[in-house]
Amino acid sequence: MHLSRILVGGVALLALAMPATAGTLKWGASRDISSLDPYSYGDSFALGVLNHAYEGLVRYDRNLKIEPALATSWEIVSPTTWRFKLREGVKFHNGADFTAEDVQASLKRASDPKSPLRGNIPAYKGSRVIDAHTIEIDVSAHYPLLPNDLTTIYIFDAGWLKDNNAEAPTDVGSGSEGYATYNENGTGPFKVESRQPDAKTVFTKFDGWWDKTEHNIDRIELTPIASPATRVAALLAGDIDFTDQAPVQDLPRLAASPEVKVLEGTDLRTVMIGFSQRDQLLSGAANPMKDLRVRQAMQLAIDLDLINKKVMRGKSRNAGALVAPQIPGYDAALDTPVKADPEKAKALLKEAGAEGFEFEFNCADSLVNEEQICQAVASMWSRVGLKPKLDQGTRAVQTPKRSAGKVDVYTLGWATLPMLDTYSLTSQVLHTKEGSFGIFNWGGWSDKEFDKVTEASAVELDQTKRLAMEAQSLKIAKEHALMIPLHQQPLAWATTAKIKDFPLFSDNLPRLWLVKM
Amino acid sequence: MIAFLVKRVGNAILVMLTVAFFAFLIFRFLGDPVEMMVNESATQVERDELRSRLGLNDGFLVQYLRFVTNAAQGQFGLSWRNQQNVITLIGERFPATFELVIIATILSLAIGIPLGVFTAIGRGRWWAEGLQFSSIVGVSLPSFFVGIILILAFSVSLGWLPGYGRGEVVQLGWWSTGLLTPSGRAAIVLPALSLSLFQITLVMRLVRAEMLEILRADFIKFARARGVKRRALWFRHALKNCLMPVVTLTAMQVGNLIAFALVTETVFQWPGMGMLFMQAVTFVDIPVMAAYLCIVSFIFVTLNTFVDIAYAVIDPRLRAA
């Protein structure tokens, strides 16, 4: 009698408890966001997470095309001025109304000399409030990519920034903390309920969101789980519902579990190999890689199929072009992967008189299976008689050598984030290193014709003409075998079976406001 | 006695200064923090500006002296990655690590001592020798491996215990505890077990060796002749006499456990100081690494100093030393 009553009571309690937990999505990420302040650390992952609470004037839609968010429309009023019409009736999480003042204060904060996000809006010069819901933004030149840049400039509430003395970004050098590091006040679909760094950040649904709610999530719990084995175990045990970093080697096992769904795709990030174009190699010897035939030979020596099969377990996509198919400016005609031909490679090397030269191969650790890729490529080069010396290290160790130009051959992964346009690659990786151009042109390549086409594409406002110009830049790069494209990295997310609809994004940023549980 | 104390404290400060010195010597080989901090599209000028603002262009001696001067005034600066006060950051993580270490210590004593007694009194029997042999496994298995095996067994296959995190925590002032909630208590079991495995074997072997010696002592023989019950003999009279070295060992090992917790915390995503340090290493977050190393060496030094003082109190001959 008593026992049954307790049981019934227990079941009733359980039934009561159930609705509270339904609608909670537990997200197990591979790392934590460093701060709640979107202008704190130039990091795509953190910006992606914070996009659930903060929004920009524009955003990417399901197909990674620009769509209106806090702005409803925009027009170019003079070559260097853009006018944005802002959405009316938008509320911040603290109840304040969204106006043009907020946009101005946010742009000022993002472009502050101490802001780590300043590089995301290179062309920004200033802004003018026209009325409560209209703002004009000045750019330094014709610049068609301003909306792309604005996708990561999230909008703060001007009054909130002022009240909390957070109008300038936090400067770690100064030693004083910032209010926005711990507190959040955006316009997004979710608001931050609590945060314990490295343990749990809880987002709850914001009922006053301006957009049509497509998701049915009440609560998001973001938990970083750094160890891949632990993350996989947590997913199999049902302790988390979703991870945006399912380890490639565990995919077959995850897919075999009836409780887990694996979402696979290819990332936008293209992995490539670059060459030094300086007169001398690090060893002091003359640089044979200035000869096109040598670069071509090195490309012919690499067996992409073998890398795909053995190193990437068939999950990568062999590439012929330097950008992924989703990126504007991509040209399918350029995207034929080069077939391996070691004999021809040897012949070319002989012709160029560069047989068996020695060089350093600088490799980091930030790409998927980068170490193994480098080892495989190095042994393929050895097979045609070259003598690569592998220099492997962490990203923090290798990057200073690279940006100082102390490399012979190096790896690079480029996703064109956050701009999602070929211009990101052509201007920053392939353009001559000068001013804000060519920061990642570690090989020191310089070609007047290429620079001219690239610069012209930056100010061309006609989309069709601009994309043709970008394809032209990529063609020049391919003809010169400037960089060897290897593949687009695999992208794997995994969810528990209870999640019904989870759109996969190839920029590797989950957008949970589009998820149905 | 006062001279002794002054000397010990002086030693302690010297040790910490040395640790920080070597730390700064090593930091230069971890890479460039600026590359980790700035956005991909930052220009060279912006990078150089940030570098000089953080004082990274100075030699390591200048950086070291600046750190020591600031640290002496209680200023450890802001974490470059989290933009938070380093002391607050470490303070938030300390309770997690401390609770883990305390529970692991209790586990090691609660399991290690009885096992030690059993293997001593059953010496030569198959089960005692079997235990003794299998304890080698406990010493030789790396703790990240033990952690993953525990997760696989108890979290994935059996589904009894959570495999990561700390569960729900309760805030008691600045101290956050997971020991007051059911989910917090469940979450601590696996990491504490994984951390204590090495310690359990250590305690067990020490108790066994001490017991074997004491069981040969005259007073045991007399007690046995007098007809004292065997259980009372083992667990009251003999065990009491071999606990002194166990207590010393445990006190000294707490420091080790805090340092070793780093691996366990990474495997179990335990939000403690070790986890923070691991991330700081990846991101070349020098303020956090420097403060962590100083704090851990401080804990080591303090524990050792207390043990030394306790010995000096017991043994007057050491006071002159």
Interface residues (C-beta under 8 A of the other chain):
Chain A: G28 R31 D32 S34 S35 D37 S40 Y41 G42 P113 K114 P116 L117 R118 G119 N120 P122 T170 D171 V172 G173 S174 G175 S176 E177 G178 T181 Y182 Q196 P197 D198 A199 K200 T223 P224 I225 A226 S227 A229 T230 R231 A233 A234 L236 A237 G238 D239 G393 T394 R395 A396 V397 Q398 T399 P400 S403 L417 S424 Q428 G435 S436 I439 F440
Chain B: F29 L30 G31 D32 P33 E35 M36 M37 V38 N39 E40 S41 A42 T43 Q44 E46 R47 E49 L50 R53 L54 G55 Q75 G77 L78 S79 W80 R81 N82 Q83 Q84 N85 L89 E92 R93 I148 I151 L152 S155 V156 G159 P162 G163 Y164 G165 R166 V169 S176 T266 V267 F268 Q269 P271 M275 L276 M278 Q279 T282 F283 V284
